């Protein structure tokens, strides 16, 4: 039998080549790595320096291998040699479960605002009042509870103004910018006043510029008043005399625009007809003519008379 001496060529490279041909590139690295050292020297079986110990091809060597740890510094030792995106100098991406930069000082999960909710779950990790555990506070400009289904503001009455700026979000006829509508008892423009700038009507006590006074028929007709109570529910209006006399009482009629015409008829052996007609020349003044007319067979000393008066709100 022929003996292989020391001068005989080694069969190791040929064996490695046969193994690589049999199982492909996937297992050749494993086989070679199992018999090779991570020593910083380019071996004949390595395409690149210590390639079997950089399985993910990111240029960093397996930090779990003792030979690599002895050979290389920490800046080129890979904390995950199966992930090409994880290596020293990488950019840490939060909340992906990976130590991307191989630096424990830059954690994957943080709680910057100290609200005990990690940045992965906190919609604003710079504000301790904002987290999924918080209660939504309306109109503070924040998504306090990190939930889109509990909005910061709503528009319940669909008038185009949300509850933060609407004085009555249950009333679509009330919102800033709307015109005030008279006589609807609603603060339409949200300025804190109802029906401001609107005319409230003529109903009030009014004072005359003179006392209307007349007595006849031995005092059975007694007219004496210097003020009137106006009651208006347009187009109806009435004037009631206020004073010591028994006549004319309440004269009722119509209001057409600013003009009014009212009367009262008291039948008897002497018919009494009282009329009060005139116009309003503003919200607080009017001019009118009061007439007392007596007709019949027993009017005695009563004769028809008239007075021109001016009235103002008391």
Order of alpha helices (4+ residues) and beta strands (2+ residues): alpha-alpha-beta-alpha-beta-beta-beta-beta-beta-beta-beta-beta-beta
